[in-house]
Amino acid sequence: MREKIKNLENAKKIREEARAAGKVVVFTNGCFDLIHAGHVDYLEAARAEGDVLIVGMNSDASMKRIKGKKRPLTPAAQRAAVLAGLLAVDLVVEFDEDDPLNIIKALVPDVLVKGADWAEDGIIGADAVKEAGGRVVRIELTEGPSTSEMIKKIVDKYGDKTG
């Protein structure tokens, strides 16, 4: 599974090989702190949009900046390993920026996927993908599971005494 975890340079080579082979490359991104059924549904739907699914995953440092100092709960290496273990995921690429614009511009995927909770004009990288002839797909999220709700349930039940 860990062979699916790549740096950006390796991912760019794999993306070019896929392009040369006529394959459709799909990209999505996220923090994926506590993987739940909603994530799995989302990633399977994203993968169904093409032949190769590349997942950009926020680094620990970028998660702290965007989610707060208590996050991530799961270190990047572990989050990447779990993502790489999912059948729908072909590659995992960690990025340190607060948003995925640089990685999207570097990979130029054929399809950019985000959750339907994002308006298309708010999806980072959408313009770059469309200008290159690609498309943007918004996927409906599974009702129920969310990392924030999982964290809230744990804190409500155990407080700070989870060990």
C-alpha positions in Angstrom: 0.0 0.0 0.0 2.7 2.4 0.9 4.0 2.4 -2.7 0.9 4.5 -3.4 2.3 7.3 -1.3 4.3 9.6 -3.6 6.0 13.0 -3.5 4.8 15.6 -6.0 7.6 14.9 -8.5 6.8 11.2 -8.6 3.1 11.9 -8.9 3.8 14.2 -11.9 5.6 11.4 -13.7 2.8 9.0 -13.0 0.2 11.6 -14.2 2.2 12.1 -17.4 2.3 8.3 -18.0 -1.5 8.1 -17.4 -2.0 11.0 -19.9 0.2 9.2 -22.5 -1.9 6.1 -22.0 -5.1 8.0 -22.6 -6.3 7.5 -19.0 -8.5 10.0 -17.2 -6.8 11.4 -14.0 -9.0 12.5 -11.1 -7.8 14.7 -8.3 -9.4 15.5 -4.9 -8.0 16.6 -1.6 -8.6 16.9 2.0 -7.3 16.4 5.6 -8.7 12.9 6.2 -8.0 13.1 9.9 -10.4 10.3 11.0 -11.4 8.3 8.0 -15.1 7.3 8.1 -17.7 5.9 5.8 -18.5 9.3 4.3 -14.9 9.5 3.2 -15.0 6.1 1.6 -18.2 6.8 -0.2 -16.8 10.1 -1.4 -13.5 8.6 -2.6 -15.3 5.8 -4.4 -17.5 8.3 -6.2 -14.4 10.4 -7.1 -12.6 7.3 -8.5 -15.7 6.5 -10.6 -15.1 9.7 -12.5 -11.9 8.4 -14.2 -9.1 5.8 -14.4 -6.7 7.1 -11.8 -7.5 8.8 -8.5 -4.8 11.0 -6.9 -5.6 12.3 -3.4 -3.9 15.4 -2.1 -3.6 15.2 1.6 -2.9 18.2 3.9 0.3 17.9 5.9 0.2 18.0 9.7 1.5 21.7 9.6 -1.2 22.8 7.2 -3.9 21.0 9.2 -2.8 22.9 12.3 -3.0 26.1 10.5 -6.5 25.5 9.0 -8.1 23.3 11.7 -6.5 24.5 14.9 -3.6 23.6 17.2 -5.2 20.4 18.4 -5.3 18.9 15.0 -4.5 16.6 13.4 -5.5 13.7 15.7 -3.8 11.3 13.3 -0.2 12.0 12.0 0.3 12.5 8.3 2.1 9.2 7.7 -0.8 7.2 9.3 -3.4 9.2 7.4 -1.6 8.6 4.1 -1.2 4.8 4.9 -5.0 4.5 5.5 -5.8 6.4 2.3 -3.4 4.3 0.3 -5.1 1.2 1.7 -8.4 2.1 0.1 -9.1 0.4 -3.2 -10.4 3.6 -4.8 -7.2 5.5 -4.2 -4.3 5.1 -6.7 -1.9 7.8 -5.3 -1.6 9.9 -2.2 0.4 13.1 -2.3 1.0 15.2 0.9 1.1 18.9 0.5 2.1 21.6 3.0 0.2 24.6 1.7 -3.1 25.6 3.2 -4.8 24.9 -0.1 -4.2 22.5 -3.0 -3.7 25.1 -5.8 0.0 24.4 -6.4 -0.5 20.6 -6.6 -3.5 21.0 -8.9 -1.5 23.3 -11.2 1.4 20.9 -11.2 -0.7 17.8 -11.9 -3.4 19.4 -14.1 -5.9 16.6 -13.6 -8.6 15.8 -16.1 -11.2 15.9 -13.4 -11.2 17.9 -10.1 -13.6 16.6 -7.5 -14.9 18.3 -4.4 -17.9 17.8 -2.2 -21.2 19.3 -3.2 -20.9 21.5 0.0 -18.5 23.6 -2.1 -19.9 26.0 -4.7 -18.1 25.5 -7.9 -16.8 29.1 -8.0 -15.3 28.4 -4.5 -13.4 25.3 -5.5 -9.7 26.0 -5.5 -8.0 25.1 -8.8 -11.3 24.8 -10.7 -10.3 27.5 -13.1 -6.9 25.9 -13.9 -8.5 22.6 -14.6 -11.2 24.0 -16.8 -8.7 26.2 -18.7 -6.7 23.0 -19.5 -9.9 21.3 -20.9 -10.8 19.4 -17.7 -13.9 19.4 -15.7 -15.0 19.9 -12.1 -17.4 17.5 -10.4 -19.2 18.1 -7.1 -20.1 15.0 -5.3 -23.0 14.7 -2.8 -21.8 13.9 0.7 -23.0 10.9 2.6 -25.5 12.0 5.2 -24.3 11.5 8.8 -20.6 10.9 9.3 -18.2 13.8 9.8 -14.9 14.1 11.5 -16.0 17.0 13.6 -19.1 15.1 14.8 -16.9 12.1 15.6 -14.5 14.3 17.7 -17.5 15.9 19.5 -19.0 12.5 20.4 -15.6 11.3 21.8 -15.1 14.5 23.8 -18.7 14.4 25.1 -18.4 10.8 26.2 -14.8 10.7 27.5 -13.8 14.3 28.0 -10.0 14.5 28.1 -9.8 11.0 29.7 -9.7 8.8 26.6 -6.6 6.8 27.7 
